[in-house]
């Protein structure tokens, strides 16, 4: 049961279109956008941020209540979700062997029989990155050699982000020296609670300087920030300080990625792009476990930011359990039968 080629490749055209515009990484309302280089801190902009919480919550509820994409379109979107996935293991009992198994799954996220039934062998579906602690960066790099899959390292005292600043910056530099392609950093949430926007800006700018050319994803810890206005303000400051991505959560908070938080952050990205001409990526992380949830997030990205954000360069899922359910749904599409979860191990 092959997926129509036009449907599996429909979003690839957007990537090629944006690549033709000098240095552009995304397009918003017909405007080519450059990578984010940061801007000086604009405190007036930060103080003027407002969020209509009830309107955001109504909008998020309407998104999950409506019909979603079906049949071959759903299969194509689920394949896209896999290619935007940061497959993650961040446990205290991680081992080199577990990381190697995760990397093998990232290289071949779907069982071969499912790939063949879908007729997608030539698409070479794989995840965007493997996300690990610094200790396992070299292990992941060796396991992923030649695959094109990035290695992302969590840093800066993950998940609390409360170690001394010099130690957090040094941690970033060690991961960069080890060869990590991407660095996920954690902000000091207390700066947000205290309205210390200059301190937050300086902290993130120091992280960005340590990252050098590596992509930096700034984790806001939205479950700890208490209000959507705090989320919006922290998003704006992070982008001003040079974030390549803004990320919802560490996955360790009691509340992680939610659609209301996602709406606030994507709208902050859109406003920043409109004001500066620079694009910032978005990564929801934590609590996204079902194929249906991945479709809800992709639909939100398409509606709020457009198709040029629906690719790994601009959008990621931080996920550990999500891949298994997507694989089950794709097998159901291909065969008409649901398989047991244990038949789709992550690693």
C-alpha positions as CSV (number, residue, x, y, z in Angstrom):
1,X,0.0,0.0,0.0
2,X,2.1,2.9,-1.3
3,X,1.7,6.4,-0.2
4,X,1.2,8.8,-3.1
5,X,4.5,10.5,-3.9
6,X,3.0,13.9,-4.1
7,X,1.8,13.5,-0.5
8,X,5.0,12.3,1.0
9,X,7.0,15.0,-0.7
10,X,4.5,17.9,-0.5
11,X,6.5,19.8,2.1
12,X,9.9,19.2,0.5
13,X,9.0,21.8,-2.1
14,X,8.9,24.4,0.5
15,X,12.4,23.6,1.6
16,X,13.7,23.9,-1.9
17,X,11.8,27.1,-2.5
18,X,13.3,28.7,0.6
19,X,16.8,27.5,-0.3
20,X,16.7,29.5,-3.5
21,X,16.4,32.8,-1.6
22,X,19.8,34.0,-0.5
23,X,20.5,32.7,3.0
24,X,16.8,32.3,3.8
25,X,15.8,29.4,6.2
26,X,12.1,30.0,6.3
27,X,9.3,32.0,4.6
28,X,6.5,33.9,6.4
29,X,3.8,35.6,4.4
30,X,5.9,35.6,1.3
31,X,8.9,37.1,3.1
32,X,12.2,35.3,3.2
33,X,13.7,35.0,6.7
34,X,17.3,34.8,7.8
35,X,18.8,32.8,10.6
36,X,18.5,34.5,14.0
37,X,21.5,36.6,14.9
38,X,19.9,38.2,17.9
39,X,19.2,41.8,18.6
40,X,19.9,44.2,21.5
41,X,17.6,43.7,24.4
42,X,14.4,45.8,23.9
43,X,12.9,46.2,27.4
44,X,9.9,48.1,26.0
45,X,9.0,45.2,23.8
46,X,9.3,42.7,26.7
47,X,7.2,44.8,29.1
48,X,4.5,45.4,26.5
49,X,3.9,41.6,26.0
50,X,0.3,40.6,26.8
51,X,-1.4,37.3,26.6
52,X,-5.2,36.7,26.5
53,X,-5.2,33.4,28.4
54,X,-8.8,32.5,27.9
55,X,-8.6,33.1,24.1
56,X,-5.4,31.0,23.9
57,X,-7.0,28.2,25.8
58,X,-10.2,28.3,23.6
59,X,-8.0,28.2,20.5
60,X,-6.0,25.2,21.8
61,X,-9.2,23.4,22.7
62,X,-10.7,23.9,19.2
63,X,-7.6,22.4,17.6
64,X,-7.9,19.1,19.4
65,X,-11.7,18.9,19.0
66,X,-11.8,19.1,15.2
67,X,-11.2,16.5,12.5
68,X,-7.6,15.9,11.6
69,X,-5.9,14.6,8.4
70,X,-7.0,11.1,7.4
71,X,-5.8,8.1,5.4
72,X,-2.8,8.6,3.2
73,X,-2.4,12.3,4.3
74,X,-2.3,11.1,7.9
75,X,0.4,8.6,7.0
76,X,2.4,11.3,5.2
77,X,2.2,13.7,8.2
78,X,3.3,10.9,10.6
79,X,6.3,10.3,8.4
80,X,7.0,14.0,8.6
81,X,6.7,13.8,12.4
82,X,9.4,11.1,12.5
83,X,11.8,13.3,10.5
84,X,11.3,16.1,13.0
85,X,12.0,14.0,16.1
86,X,14.8,14.4,18.6
87,X,14.9,10.9,19.9
88,X,15.9,11.3,23.5
89,X,17.3,9.3,26.4
90,X,18.0,11.4,29.6
91,X,17.8,8.9,32.4
92,X,20.2,8.4,35.3
93,X,20.6,4.8,34.3
94,X,21.7,5.5,30.7
95,X,24.5,3.4,29.3
96,X,26.7,3.4,26.2
97,X,24.8,0.3,24.9
98,X,21.4,2.0,25.4
99,X,22.6,5.0,23.5
100,X,23.9,2.8,20.7
101,X,20.5,1.0,20.5
102,X,18.7,4.3,20.4
103,X,20.9,5.5,17.6
104,X,20.2,2.3,15.6
105,X,16.5,3.0,16.1
106,X,17.0,6.6,14.9
107,X,18.7,5.4,11.7
108,X,15.8,2.9,11.0
109,X,12.8,4.2,13.0
110,X,10.3,1.9,11.1
111,X,10.5,-1.8,10.8
112,X,11.6,-2.8,7.3
113,X,8.3,-4.7,6.5
114,X,6.4,-1.5,7.3
115,X,8.6,0.5,5.0
116,X,8.1,-2.0,2.2
117,X,4.3,-2.1,2.6
118,X,4.2,1.7,2.5
119,X,6.5,1.8,-0.6
120,X,8.7,4.5,0.9
121,X,12.2,2.8,0.7
122,X,13.6,5.7,-1.4
123,X,12.6,8.3,1.2
124,X,15.2,7.1,3.7
125,X,13.1,8.1,6.7
126,X,15.1,8.8,9.9
127,X,14.9,11.0,12.9
128,X,16.5,14.5,13.0
129,X,18.7,14.0,16.1
130,X,19.6,11.9,19.1
131,X,19.5,13.9,22.3
132,X,21.8,12.7,25.2
133,X,23.8,13.8,28.2
134,X,27.3,15.1,27.5
135,X,28.8,11.8,28.7
136,X,27.4,10.0,25.7
137,X,28.1,12.5,22.9
138,X,31.1,10.6,21.6
139,X,29.2,7.3,21.7
140,X,26.3,8.7,19.8
141,X,28.6,10.4,17.2
142,X,30.3,7.0,16.5
143,X,27.0,5.2,16.2
144,X,25.5,7.8,13.9
145,X,28.6,8.3,11.6
146,X,27.6,8.8,8.0
147,X,23.8,8.9,8.8
148,X,23.3,12.7,8.7
149,X,21.5,12.5,12.0
150,X,22.6,15.2,14.5
151,X,23.7,14.7,18.1
152,X,22.2,17.0,20.6
153,X,23.6,17.4,24.1
154,X,21.7,18.8,27.0
155,X,23.8,21.2,29.0
156,X,24.0,24.1,31.5
157,X,23.1,22.0,34.6
158,X,20.2,20.2,33.0
159,X,17.4,20.0,34.1
160,X,17.5,22.6,37.0
161,X,20.0,25.0,35.4
162,X,21.1,26.2,38.8
163,X,24.9,25.5,38.8
164,X,27.2,28.5,38.6
165,X,27.2,30.3,35.3
166,X,30.9,29.6,34.6
167,X,30.3,25.9,35.1
168,X,27.3,25.9,32.7
169,X,29.3,27.8,30.0
170,X,32.2,25.4,30.4
171,X,29.8,22.5,30.0
172,X,28.6,23.8,26.7
173,X,32.2,24.2,25.5
174,X,33.0,20.6,26.4
175,X,30.0,19.3,24.4
176,X,31.0,21.5,21.4
177,X,34.6,20.2,21.6
178,X,33.3,16.6,21.8
179,X,31.5,17.2,18.5
180,X,27.8,17.8,19.4
181,X,25.9,19.4,16.6
182,X,23.3,21.0,18.8
183,X,23.2,22.2,22.4
184,X,20.0,22.3,24.5
185,X,20.5,24.9,27.3
186,X,18.3,25.6,30.4
187,X,17.5,29.1,31.6
188,X,17.5,30.3,35.2
189,X,13.7,30.5,35.8
190,X,14.2,32.9,38.8
191,X,15.3,35.6,36.3
192,X,11.8,35.4,34.8
193,X,10.0,35.4,38.1
194,X,12.0,38.5,39.2
195,X,11.6,40.3,35.9
196,X,15.4,40.4,35.6
197,X,15.3,40.5,31.8
198,X,18.8,41.9,31.4
199,X,20.3,39.1,33.5
200,X,18.3,36.5,31.5
201,X,19.4,38.1,28.2
202,X,23.1,38.1,29.3
203,X,22.9,34.5,30.4
204,X,21.5,33.3,27.1
205,X,23.9,35.4,25.1
206,X,26.8,33.9,27.1
207,X,25.5,30.4,26.2
208,X,25.2,31.4,22.5
209,X,28.8,32.6,22.5
210,X,30.0,29.3,23.9
211,X,27.9,27.4,21.4
212,X,29.6,29.2,18.5
213,X,28.2,27.9,15.2
214,X,26.3,25.0,16.9
215,X,22.6,25.3,17.0
216,X,21.3,26.4,20.4
217,X,17.9,25.4,21.7
218,X,16.8,27.4,24.7
219,X,14.7,25.4,27.2
220,X,12.3,27.8,29.0
221,X,10.9,25.2,31.5
222,X,7.4,26.4,30.8
223,X,5.8,24.2,33.4
224,X,7.7,26.1,36.0
225,X,7.0,29.6,34.7
226,X,3.4,29.7,36.1
227,X,1.8,32.1,33.5
228,X,1.5,32.3,29.8
229,X,2.7,35.9,30.0
230,X,5.9,34.7,31.6
231,X,6.3,32.2,28.8
232,X,5.8,34.9,26.1
233,X,8.3,37.3,27.7
234,X,10.9,34.6,28.2
235,X,10.5,33.5,24.6
236,X,11.0,37.1,23.3
237,X,14.2,37.6,25.5
238,X,15.6,34.2,24.4
239,X,15.2,35.1,20.7
240,X,16.7,38.6,21.2
241,X,19.7,36.9,22.8
242,X,20.3,34.7,19.8
243,X,18.4,31.4,20.3
244,X,18.2,29.3,17.2
245,X,15.2,27.4,18.8
246,X,13.0,28.0,21.8
247,X,12.0,24.8,23.6
248,X,9.1,24.3,26.0
249,X,10.5,22.0,28.6
250,X,13.2,19.7,29.9
251,X,10.7,16.8,30.1
252,X,11.3,16.7,33.9
253,X,8.8,19.2,35.1
254,X,5.3,18.1,36.4
255,X,3.8,19.9,33.4
256,X,5.6,19.9,30.1
257,X,4.6,20.7,26.5
258,X,0.9,21.9,26.2
259,X,-0.8,23.4,23.2
260,X,-1.7,26.7,24.9
261,X,2.0,27.1,25.7
262,X,2.9,26.1,22.1
263,X,0.5,28.7,20.7
264,X,2.0,31.5,22.9
265,X,5.6,30.5,21.8
266,X,4.8,30.1,18.1
267,X,3.1,33.5,18.1
268,X,6.1,35.0,19.8
269,X,8.2,33.5,17.0
270,X,5.9,34.9,14.4
271,X,6.0,38.4,15.9
272,X,9.8,38.3,16.2
273,X,10.0,37.2,12.5
274,X,7.8,40.1,11.4
275,X,9.7,42.6,13.4
276,X,13.3,41.5,12.7
277,X,13.2,39.4,9.5
278,X,14.8,36.5,11.3
279,X,13.4,33.0,11.9
280,X,13.6,30.9,15.1
281,X,12.7,27.3,15.4
282,X,10.4,25.7,17.9
283,X,10.6,22.4,20.0
284,X,7.9,21.1,22.2
285,X,9.3,18.5,24.6
286,X,7.8,16.2,27.3
287,X,4.4,14.6,27.4
288,X,3.9,14.1,23.7
289,X,3.3,10.4,23.5
290,X,0.7,9.6,20.8
291,X,0.5,9.9,17.1
292,X,-2.7,12.0,17.4
293,X,-0.8,14.5,19.6
294,X,2.0,14.8,16.9
295,X,-0.7,15.6,14.3
296,X,-2.1,18.3,16.6
297,X,1.3,19.9,17.0
298,X,2.0,19.8,13.2
299,X,-1.4,21.3,12.5
300,X,-0.6,24.2,14.9
301,X,2.8,24.8,13.3
302,X,1.2,24.9,9.8
303,X,-1.5,27.3,10.8
304,X,0.5,29.6,13.0
305,X,3.9,29.7,11.1
306,X,3.3,28.1,7.8
307,X,4.7,25.1,5.9
308,X,8.3,26.2,5.9
309,X,8.4,25.5,9.6
310,X,7.2,21.9,9.1
311,X,10.7,20.4,8.8
312,X,13.5,19.5,11.0
313,X,15.5,22.7,10.4
314,X,12.7,24.7,12.1
315,X,10.6,22.3,14.2
316,X,11.4,19.4,16.5
317,X,9.6,17.0,18.8
318,X,11.5,16.2,22.0
319,X,10.3,12.6,22.4
320,X,11.1,9.2,23.8
321,X,7.8,7.3,23.7
322,X,6.2,9.0,20.7
323,X,7.9,7.0,18.0
324,X,6.5,3.7,19.1
325,X,2.9,4.9,18.7
326,X,3.6,6.4,15.3
327,X,5.1,3.1,14.2
328,X,1.9,1.3,15.3
329,X,-0.3,3.7,13.5
330,X,1.7,3.4,10.3
331,X,1.5,-0.4,10.5
332,X,-2.2,-0.2,10.9
333,X,-2.4,2.0,7.8
334,X,-0.3,-0.5,5.9
335,X,-1.9,-3.7,7.1
336,X,-5.3,-2.8,8.6
337,X,-4.3,-4.4,11.9
338,X,-3.0,-2.9,15.2
339,X,0.0,-4.5,16.7
340,X,0.9,-4.7,20.4
341,X,3.1,-2.0,21.8
342,X,5.8,-4.5,22.8
343,X,6.3,-5.2,19.1
344,X,7.7,-1.7,18.6
345,X,10.5,-1.2,21.1
346,X,12.3,2.1,21.2
347,X,15.8,0.6,21.7
